[in-house]
Each structure stands twice: as C-alpha cells, then as structure tokens.
C-alpha cells in the first residue's frame, strides 16, 4: 500500500514559493548598473541634440535647455537675456553695404541716416534715429497681422550683373520674427527664397545674395539666396 505525502505551504511564502533574497538583490543591482551605463552612454548624444538647438548666447550662458521661441507683439520690450540680466530688447539697423563680384564694397547707408531715408511702406512701425543706428519700433496686433515693409530707394553703384551680395548689419531683438527682402534694379528683380529669423540680442549680418559663382563652391552657404 503506497502513501502519498505532500508538503504544506509555508505561511511566510504564499503558494509555497520560496524567494531567494540574495538572488533578487543581485538582479536588482545588475539592472541598476545597466541603466546607469545606458544613461552615461546616452548623455553625450542628448547633450549634442540640445546644444544644436541653442543660440550662441545660450551656449555662452551655460544654459542646460534651449529657450522656446515666443511671439513678440511689440518692440522694444523688457526681456531677460540667457545670463539672467534684464535688458531692453530692440531691433536696430546699423548699416547696409553692397559687394560687387570684383570685391568692391560700397557703403550704401549708415545707421544714423537710415531713419531719415528709409520709409515704412506698410505696417505699424516707425524708425527712430539714434547715435549709430536706426531703432525699429513696431507693433503687431496678433501673430496673423500683416508684415511690416521697409523701403529704401538708392542709386545702384555698379552694373546689376556684377552684384555679389547685399549685407544688412543689425542688432536683433530676439523676437524670432522673419526677415525677407526684395531688390529691384531696373527690370531685374530678386526675392529672397529663405527667411532669416531675428534671434538673440547681439549684432549680426544678413547676407542677401543672388546666384553667383559661390553656388558652385563647397563653402557653407550662410547667405539668404535670391
């Protein structure tokens, strides 16, 4: 006569299953170590991605995260720069130059004369003359408002076929508004095919350039094509 005996479940282990505490802790430490190594190896890629989205001012200030663009309805306005200082942000036009293909540079107008010779053709804006620039004071009713158009008529200093680039020097107001340009010389007309954004508070130059020999080179295309 055979006799079957079974073990009774332990009160400390429901269902009769026993847990190996040292083995469980070992697996937890293993997973924790793997996660730590994953974070260490992924950090440079995350940092590179964040850095690529930062402006020069944000890099210099050592900010961890890039700032999100914010619609600015008017300028000048009170702002906080990446270093944490309160500044009066404003858009200032400093100079307009023309460069010909034979490397001649023509100063078309200086900043102190822009306010008196440029015209606000449309939009809610005005030009205020300062010691070295023309401050552009503008206001948009909303993000769908019509653009502000500034016009400047001047005598072209060289043959239009010799035009290499127009260089507009300005100090941006970090408004992230777009800048486009149109140039009419006689019957010839050029329009920018890519917008430039008013980013940061430091001086910058916008290059408006028609198709030239530069398009056949391998240099970085920092200009706005026409």
C-alpha positions as protocol buffer text, in pm:
chain_id: "A"
residue {
  index: 1
  type: UNK
  ca { x: 0 y: 0 z: 0 }
}
residue {
  index: 2
  type: UNK
  ca { x: 153 y: 326 z: -115 }
}
residue {
  index: 3
  type: UNK
  ca { x: 132 y: 650 z: 75 }
}
residue {
  index: 4
  type: UNK
  ca { x: 148 y: 1000 z: -79 }
}
residue {
  index: 5
  type: UNK
  ca { x: 274 y: 1282 z: 128 }
}
residue {
  index: 6
  type: UNK
  ca { x: 270 y: 1647 z: 25 }
}
residue {
  index: 7
  type: UNK
  ca { x: 441 y: 1946 z: 177 }
}
residue {
  index: 8
  type: UNK
  ca { x: 230 y: 2213 z: 335 }
}
residue {
  index: 9
  type: UNK
  ca { x: 258 y: 2570 z: 210 }
}
residue {
  index: 10
  type: UNK
  ca { x: 462 y: 2791 z: 435 }
}
residue {
  index: 11
  type: UNK
  ca { x: 286 y: 3079 z: 594 }
}
residue {
  index: 12
  type: UNK
  ca { x: 569 y: 3311 z: 500 }
}
residue {
  index: 13
  type: UNK
  ca { x: 558 y: 3221 z: 130 }
}
residue {
  index: 14
  type: UNK
  ca { x: 208 y: 3221 z: -23 }
}
residue {
  index: 15
  type: UNK
  ca { x: 155 y: 2941 z: -271 }
}
residue {
  index: 16
  type: UNK
  ca { x: 452 y: 2755 z: -137 }
}
residue {
  index: 17
  type: UNK
  ca { x: 700 y: 2951 z: -349 }
}
residue {
  index: 18
  type: UNK
  ca { x: 1024 y: 3046 z: -184 }
}
residue {
  index: 19
  type: UNK
  ca { x: 1210 y: 3363 z: -282 }
}
residue {
  index: 20
  type: UNK
  ca { x: 1586 y: 3376 z: -292 }
}
residue {
  index: 21
  type: UNK
  ca { x: 1653 y: 3718 z: -136 }
}
residue {
  index: 22
  type: UNK
  ca { x: 2027 y: 3731 z: -227 }
}
residue {
  index: 23
  type: UNK
  ca { x: 1949 y: 3639 z: -589 }
}
residue {
  index: 24
  type: UNK
  ca { x: 1676 y: 3902 z: -614 }
}
residue {
  index: 25
  type: UNK
  ca { x: 1904 y: 4175 z: -482 }
}
residue {
  index: 26
  type: UNK
  ca { x: 2174 y: 4070 z: -724 }
}
residue {
  index: 27
  type: UNK
  ca { x: 1937 y: 4103 z: -1019 }
}
residue {
  index: 28
  type: UNK
  ca { x: 1824 y: 4446 z: -897 }
}
residue {
  index: 29
  type: UNK
  ca { x: 2182 y: 4569 z: -872 }
}
residue {
  index: 30
  type: UNK
  ca { x: 2255 y: 4429 z: -1219 }
}
residue {
  index: 31
  type: UNK
  ca { x: 1961 y: 4616 z: -1373 }
}
residue {
  index: 32
  type: UNK
  ca { x: 2054 y: 4934 z: -1186 }
}
residue {
  index: 33
  type: UNK
  ca { x: 2412 y: 4911 z: -1315 }
}
residue {
  index: 34
  type: UNK
  ca { x: 2293 y: 4857 z: -1673 }
}
residue {
  index: 35
  type: UNK
  ca { x: 2061 y: 5157 z: -1651 }
}
residue {
  index: 36
  type: UNK
  ca { x: 2346 y: 5372 z: -1518 }
}
residue {
  index: 37
  type: UNK
  ca { x: 2572 y: 5269 z: -1805 }
}
residue {
  index: 38
  type: UNK
  ca { x: 2291 y: 5338 z: -2054 }
}
residue {
  index: 39
  type: UNK
  ca { x: 2246 y: 5690 z: -1913 }
}
residue {
  index: 40
  type: UNK
  ca { x: 2622 y: 5754 z: -1927 }
}
residue {
  index: 41
  type: UNK
  ca { x: 2647 y: 5647 z: -2289 }
}
residue {
  index: 42
  type: UNK
  ca { x: 2330 y: 5831 z: -2398 }
}
residue {
  index: 43
  type: UNK
  ca { x: 2416 y: 6159 z: -2224 }
}
residue {
  index: 44
  type: UNK
  ca { x: 2662 y: 6285 z: -2494 }
}
residue {
  index: 45
  type: UNK
  ca { x: 2402 y: 6230 z: -2766 }
}
residue {
  index: 46
  type: UNK
  ca { x: 2130 y: 6408 z: -2568 }
}
residue {
  index: 47
  type: UNK
  ca { x: 2371 y: 6694 z: -2492 }
}
residue {
  index: 48
  type: UNK
  ca { x: 2465 y: 6721 z: -2859 }
}
residue {
  index: 49
  type: UNK
  ca { x: 2097 y: 6736 z: -2956 }
}
residue {
  index: 50
  type: UNK
  ca { x: 2024 y: 7009 z: -2701 }
}
residue {
  index: 51
  type: UNK
  ca { x: 2335 y: 7207 z: -2800 }
}
residue {
  index: 52
  type: UNK
  ca { x: 2235 y: 7206 z: -3166 }
}
residue {
  index: 53
  type: UNK
  ca { x: 1910 y: 7383 z: -3071 }
}
residue {
  index: 54
  type: UNK
  ca { x: 2077 y: 7657 z: -2861 }
}
residue {
  index: 55
  type: UNK
  ca { x: 2174 y: 8004 z: -2974 }
}
residue {
  index: 56
  type: UNK
  ca { x: 2525 y: 8144 z: -2923 }
}
residue {
  index: 57
  type: UNK
  ca { x: 2407 y: 8348 z: -2625 }
}
residue {
  index: 58
  type: UNK
  ca { x: 2256 y: 8039 z: -2460 }
}
residue {
  index: 59
  type: UNK
  ca { x: 2578 y: 7846 z: -2513 }
}
residue {
  index: 60
  type: UNK
  ca { x: 2785 y: 8127 z: -2360 }
}
residue {
  index: 61
  type: UNK
  ca { x: 2550 y: 8149 z: -2062 }
}
residue {
  index: 62
  type: UNK
  ca { x: 2576 y: 7774 z: -1999 }
}
residue {
  index: 63
  type: UNK
  ca { x: 2203 y: 7707 z: -2008 }
}
residue {
  index: 64
  type: UNK
  ca { x: 2102 y: 7341 z: -1995 }
}
residue {
  index: 65
  type: UNK
  ca { x: 1789 y: 7372 z: -2209 }
}
residue {
  index: 66
  type: UNK
  ca { x: 1730 y: 7592 z: -2515 }
}
residue {
  index: 67
  type: UNK
  ca { x: 1460 y: 7855 z: -2484 }
}
residue {
  index: 68
  type: UNK
  ca { x: 1136 y: 7815 z: -2675 }
}
residue {
  index: 69
  type: UNK
  ca { x: 1058 y: 8093 z: -2929 }
}
residue {
  index: 70
  type: UNK
  ca { x: 791 y: 8331 z: -2802 }
}
residue {
  index: 71
  type: UNK
  ca { x: 580 y: 8563 z: -3018 }
}
residue {
  index: 72
  type: UNK
  ca { x: 664 y: 8927 z: -2951 }
}
residue {
  index: 73
  type: UNK
  ca { x: 382 y: 9164 z: -3034 }
}
residue {
  index: 74
  type: UNK
  ca { x: 593 y: 9478 z: -3000 }
}
residue {
  index: 75
  type: UNK
  ca { x: 947 y: 9606 z: -2975 }
}
residue {
  index: 76
  type: UNK
  ca { x: 1127 y: 9744 z: -2777 }
}
residue {
  index: 77
  type: UNK
  ca { x: 1030 y: 9530 z: -2480 }
}
residue {
  index: 78
  type: UNK
  ca { x: 1175 y: 9424 z: -2144 }
}
residue {
  index: 79
  type: UNK
  ca { x: 1349 y: 9088 z: -2165 }
}
residue {
  index: 80
  type: UNK
  ca { x: 1582 y: 8864 z: -1970 }
}
residue {
  index: 81
  type: UNK
  ca { x: 1893 y: 8752 z: -2155 }
}
residue {
  index: 82
  type: UNK
  ca { x: 2036 y: 8398 z: -2120 }
}
residue {
  index: 83
  type: UNK
  ca { x: 2273 y: 8522 z: -1848 }
}
residue {
  index: 84
  type: UNK
  ca { x: 1974 y: 8625 z: -1636 }
}
residue {
  index: 85
  type: UNK
  ca { x: 2011 y: 9003 z: -1677 }
}
residue {
  index: 86
  type: UNK
  ca { x: 1717 y: 9230 z: -1755 }
}
residue {
  index: 87
  type: UNK
  ca { x: 1771 y: 9410 z: -2087 }
}
residue {
  index: 88
  type: UNK
  ca { x: 1571 y: 9635 z: -2316 }
}
residue {
  index: 89
  type: UNK
  ca { x: 1541 y: 9432 z: -2635 }
}
residue {
  index: 90
  type: UNK
  ca { x: 1511 y: 9635 z: -2954 }
}
residue {
  index: 91
  type: UNK
  ca { x: 1571 y: 9597 z: -3326 }
}
residue {
  index: 92
  type: UNK
  ca { x: 1840 y: 9833 z: -3455 }
}
residue {
  index: 93
  type: UNK
  ca { x: 1955 y: 9876 z: -3817 }
}
residue {
  index: 94
  type: UNK
  ca { x: 2328 y: 9952 z: -3830 }
}
residue {
  index: 95
  type: UNK
  ca { x: 2443 y: 9963 z: -4193 }
}
residue {
  index: 96
  type: UNK
  ca { x: 2368 y: 9850 z: -4547 }
}
residue {
  index: 97
  type: UNK
  ca { x: 2652 y: 9753 z: -4780 }
}
residue {
  index: 98
  type: UNK
  ca { x: 2678 y: 9621 z: -5132 }
}
residue {
  index: 99
  type: UNK
  ca { x: 2960 y: 9399 z: -5255 }
}
residue {
  index: 100
  type: UNK
  ca { x: 3035 y: 9351 z: -5623 }
}
residue {
  index: 101
  type: UNK
  ca { x: 3183 y: 9042 z: -5784 }
}
residue {
  index: 102
  type: UNK
  ca { x: 3517 y: 9221 z: -5830 }
}
residue {
  index: 103
  type: UNK
  ca { x: 3539 y: 9255 z: -5447 }
}
residue {
  index: 104
  type: UNK
  ca { x: 3445 y: 9623 z: -5426 }
}
residue {
  index: 105
  type: UNK
  ca { x: 3246 y: 9723 z: -5118 }
}
residue {
  index: 106
  type: UNK
  ca { x: 3001 y: 10014 z: -5132 }
}
residue {
  index: 107
  type: UNK
  ca { x: 2858 y: 10161 z: -4812 }
}
residue {
  index: 108
  type: UNK
  ca { x: 2504 y: 10240 z: -4920 }
}
residue {
  index: 109
  type: UNK
  ca { x: 2389 y: 10394 z: -4592 }
}
residue {
  index: 110
  type: UNK
  ca { x: 2496 y: 10417 z: -4228 }
}
residue {
  index: 111
  type: UNK
  ca { x: 2271 y: 10353 z: -3933 }
}
residue {
  index: 112
  type: UNK
  ca { x: 2236 y: 10716 z: -3828 }
}
residue {
  index: 113
  type: UNK
  ca { x: 2089 y: 10807 z: -4170 }
}
residue {
  index: 114
  type: UNK
  ca { x: 1850 y: 10513 z: -4207 }
}
residue {
  index: 115
  type: UNK
  ca { x: 1568 y: 10671 z: -4005 }
}
residue {
  index: 116
  type: UNK
  ca { x: 1554 y: 10974 z: -4237 }
}
residue {
  index: 117
  type: UNK
  ca { x: 1595 y: 10793 z: -4571 }
}
residue {
  index: 118
  type: UNK
  ca { x: 1412 y: 10461 z: -4526 }
}
residue {
  index: 119
  type: UNK
  ca { x: 1034 y: 10458 z: -4548 }
}
residue {
  index: 120
  type: UNK
  ca { x: 782 y: 10246 z: -4356 }
}
residue {
  index: 121
  type: UNK
  ca { x: 571 y: 10139 z: -4654 }
}
residue {
  index: 122
  type: UNK
  ca { x: 319 y: 9933 z: -4454 }
}
residue {
  index: 123
  type: UNK
  ca { x: 261 y: 9807 z: -4102 }
}
residue {
  index: 124
  type: UNK
  ca { x: 251 y: 9966 z: -3757 }
}
residue {
  index: 125
  type: UNK
  ca { x: 612 y: 10076 z: -3722 }
}
residue {
  index: 126
  type: UNK
  ca { x: 838 y: 10378 z: -3712 }
}
residue {
  index: 127
  type: UNK
  ca { x: 1211 y: 10444 z: -3740 }
}
residue {
  index: 128
  type: UNK
  ca { x: 1383 y: 10630 z: -3457 }
}
residue {
  index: 129
  type: UNK
  ca { x: 1727 y: 10778 z: -3516 }
}
residue {
  index: 130
  type: UNK
  ca { x: 1998 y: 10713 z: -3256 }
}
residue {
  index: 131
  type: UNK
  ca { x: 2367 y: 10798 z: -3243 }
}
residue {
  index: 132
  type: UNK
  ca { x: 2483 y: 10500 z: -3450 }
}
residue {
  index: 133
  type: UNK
  ca { x: 2170 y: 10320 z: -3569 }
}
residue {
  index: 134
  type: UNK
  ca { x: 1802 y: 10338 z: -3651 }
}
residue {
  index: 135
  type: UNK
  ca { x: 1575 y: 10172 z: -3400 }
}
residue {
  index: 136
  type: UNK
  ca { x: 1272 y: 9997 z: -3546 }
}
residue {
  index: 137
  type: UNK
  ca { x: 975 y: 10036 z: -3314 }
}
residue {
  index: 138
  type: UNK
  ca { x: 691 y: 9810 z: -3424 }
}
residue {
  index: 139
  type: UNK
  ca { x: 370 y: 9654 z: -3304 }
}
residue {
  index: 140
  type: UNK
  ca { x: 168 y: 9356 z: -3429 }
}
residue {
  index: 141
  type: UNK
  ca { x: -197 y: 9314 z: -3329 }
}
residue {
  index: 142
  type: UNK
  ca { x: -157 y: 8935 z: -3335 }
}
residue {
  index: 143
  type: UNK
  ca { x: 50 y: 8662 z: -3497 }
}
residue {
  index: 144
  type: UNK
  ca { x: -159 y: 8684 z: -3818 }
}
residue {
  index: 145
  type: UNK
  ca { x: -106 y: 9058 z: -3864 }
}
residue {
  index: 146
  type: UNK
  ca { x: 27 y: 9193 z: -4194 }
}
residue {
  index: 147
  type: UNK
  ca { x: 407 y: 9222 z: -4218 }
}
residue {
  index: 148
  type: UNK
  ca { x: 597 y: 9545 z: -4178 }
}
residue {
  index: 149
  type: UNK
  ca { x: 756 y: 9661 z: -4503 }
}
residue {
  index: 150
  type: UNK
  ca { x: 1057 y: 9895 z: -4505 }
}
residue {
  index: 151
  type: UNK
  ca { x: 1165 y: 10053 z: -4834 }
}
residue {
  index: 152
  type: UNK
  ca { x: 1490 y: 10218 z: -4935 }
}
residue {
  index: 153
  type: UNK
  ca { x: 1549 y: 10372 z: -5281 }
}
residue {
  index: 154
  type: UNK
  ca { x: 1912 y: 10427 z: -5381 }
}
residue {
  index: 155
  type: UNK
  ca { x: 2133 y: 10465 z: -5686 }
}
residue {
  index: 156
  type: UNK
  ca { x: 2289 y: 10133 z: -5775 }
}
residue {
  index: 157
  type: UNK
  ca { x: 2668 y: 10183 z: -5753 }
}
residue {
  index: 158
  type: UNK
  ca { x: 2767 y: 9923 z: -6015 }
}
residue {
  index: 159
  type: UNK
  ca { x: 2630 y: 9717 z: -6300 }
}
residue {
  index: 160
  type: UNK
  ca { x: 2347 y: 9493 z: -6178 }
}
residue {
  index: 161
  type: UNK
  ca { x: 2517 y: 9192 z: -6338 }
}
residue {
  index: 162
  type: UNK
  ca { x: 2816 y: 9249 z: -6107 }
}
residue {
  index: 163
  type: UNK
  ca { x: 2610 y: 9227 z: -5789 }
}
residue {
  index: 164
  type: UNK
  ca { x: 2757 y: 8978 z: -5544 }
}
residue {
  index: 165
  type: UNK
  ca { x: 2564 y: 9038 z: -5222 }
}
residue {
  index: 166
  type: UNK
  ca { x: 2383 y: 9290 z: -5005 }
}
residue {
  index: 167
  type: UNK
  ca { x: 2488 y: 9298 z: -4640 }
}
residue {
  index: 168
  type: UNK
  ca { x: 2248 y: 9434 z: -4379 }
}
residue {
  index: 169
  type: UNK
  ca { x: 2408 y: 9479 z: -4037 }
}
residue {
  index: 170
  type: UNK
  ca { x: 2165 y: 9493 z: -3747 }
}
residue {
  index: 171
  type: UNK
  ca { x: 2116 y: 9415 z: -3381 }
}
residue {
  index: 172
  type: UNK
  ca { x: 1831 y: 9171 z: -3338 }
}
residue {
  index: 173
  type: UNK
  ca { x: 1570 y: 9183 z: -3061 }
}
residue {
  index: 174
  type: UNK
  ca { x: 1533 y: 8806 z: -3011 }
}
residue {
  index: 175
  type: UNK
  ca { x: 1174 y: 8826 z: -3134 }
}
residue {
  index: 176
  type: UNK
  ca { x: 1205 y: 8536 z: -3382 }
}
residue {
  index: 177
  type: UNK
  ca { x: 1025 y: 8742 z: -3645 }
}
residue {
  index: 178
  type: UNK
  ca { x: 1116 y: 8663 z: -4006 }
}
residue {
  index: 179
  type: UNK
  ca { x: 1304 y: 8896 z: -4240 }
}
residue {
  index: 180
  type: UNK
  ca { x: 1268 y: 8875 z: -4618 }
}
residue {
  index: 181
  type: UNK
  ca { x: 1398 y: 9106 z: -4890 }
}
residue {
  index: 182
  type: UNK
  ca { x: 1321 y: 9214 z: -5244 }
}
residue {
  index: 183
  type: UNK
  ca { x: 1565 y: 9401 z: -5470 }
}
residue {
  index: 184
  type: UNK
  ca { x: 1454 y: 9580 z: -5788 }
}
residue {
  index: 185
  type: UNK
  ca { x: 1719 y: 9712 z: -6028 }
}
residue {
  index: 186
  type: UNK
  ca { x: 1563 y: 9836 z: -6349 }
}
residue {
  index: 187
  type: UNK
  ca { x: 1369 y: 9543 z: -6489 }
}
residue {
  index: 188
  type: UNK
  ca { x: 1562 y: 9290 z: -6282 }
}
residue {
  index: 189
  type: UNK
  ca { x: 1401 y: 9167 z: -5961 }
}
residue {
  index: 190
  type: UNK
  ca { x: 1533 y: 8936 z: -5691 }
}
residue {
  index: 191
  type: UNK
  ca { x: 1338 y: 8797 z: -5397 }
}
residue {
  index: 192
  type: UNK
  ca { x: 1479 y: 8606 z: -5101 }
}
residue {
  index: 193
  type: UNK
  ca { x: 1385 y: 8238 z: -5110 }
}
residue {
  index: 194
  type: UNK
  ca { x: 1460 y: 8171 z: -4743 }
}
residue {
  index: 195
  type: UNK
  ca { x: 1369 y: 8378 z: -4440 }
}
residue {
  index: 196
  type: UNK
  ca { x: 1613 y: 8494 z: -4174 }
}
residue {
  index: 197
  type: UNK
  ca { x: 1498 y: 8500 z: -3811 }
}
residue {
  index: 198
  type: UNK
  ca { x: 1571 y: 8777 z: -3564 }
}
residue {
  index: 199
  type: UNK
  ca { x: 1736 y: 8565 z: -3295 }
}
residue {
  index: 200
  type: UNK
  ca { x: 1946 y: 8676 z: -2996 }
}
residue {
  index: 201
  type: UNK
  ca { x: 2032 y: 9028 z: -2883 }
}
residue {
  index: 202
  type: UNK
  ca { x: 2378 y: 9067 z: -3035 }
}
residue {
  index: 203
  type: UNK
  ca { x: 2477 y: 9236 z: -3364 }
}
residue {
  index: 204
  type: UNK
  ca { x: 2451 y: 9020 z: -3674 }
}
residue {
  index: 205
  type: UNK
  ca { x: 2463 y: 9049 z: -4052 }
}
residue {
  index: 206
  type: UNK
  ca { x: 2211 y: 8920 z: -4304 }
}
residue {
  index: 207
  type: UNK
  ca { x: 2351 y: 8841 z: -4648 }
}
residue {
  index: 208
  type: UNK
  ca { x: 2114 y: 8860 z: -4945 }
}
residue {
  index: 209
  type: UNK
  ca { x: 2284 y: 8705 z: -5243 }
}
residue {
  index: 210
  type: UNK
  ca { x: 2169 y: 8625 z: -5598 }
}
residue {
  index: 211
  type: UNK
  ca { x: 2300 y: 8318 z: -5782 }
}
residue {
  index: 212
  type: UNK
  ca { x: 2675 y: 8364 z: -5830 }
}
residue {
  index: 213
  type: UNK
  ca { x: 2998 y: 8165 z: -5851 }
}
residue {
  index: 214
  type: UNK
  ca { x: 2966 y: 8095 z: -5477 }
}
residue {
  index: 215
  type: UNK
  ca { x: 2688 y: 7846 z: -5551 }
}
residue {
  index: 216
  type: UNK
  ca { x: 2940 y: 7618 z: -5722 }
}
residue {
  index: 217
  type: UNK
  ca { x: 3176 y: 7602 z: -5422 }
}
residue {
  index: 218
  type: UNK
  ca { x: 3170 y: 7379 z: -5117 }
}
residue {
  index: 219
  type: UNK
  ca { x: 3171 y: 7660 z: -4865 }
}
residue {
  index: 220
  type: UNK
  ca { x: 2893 y: 7679 z: -4609 }
}
residue {
  index: 221
  type: UNK
  ca { x: 2605 y: 7879 z: -4752 }
}
residue {
  index: 222
  type: UNK
  ca { x: 2548 y: 8141 z: -4483 }
}
residue {
  index: 223
  type: UNK
  ca { x: 2367 y: 8379 z: -4717 }
}
residue {
  index: 224
  type: UNK
  ca { x: 2000 y: 8410 z: -4799 }
}
residue {
  index: 225
  type: UNK
  ca { x: 1964 y: 8314 z: -5167 }
}
residue {
  index: 226
  type: UNK
  ca { x: 1760 y: 8520 z: -5408 }
}
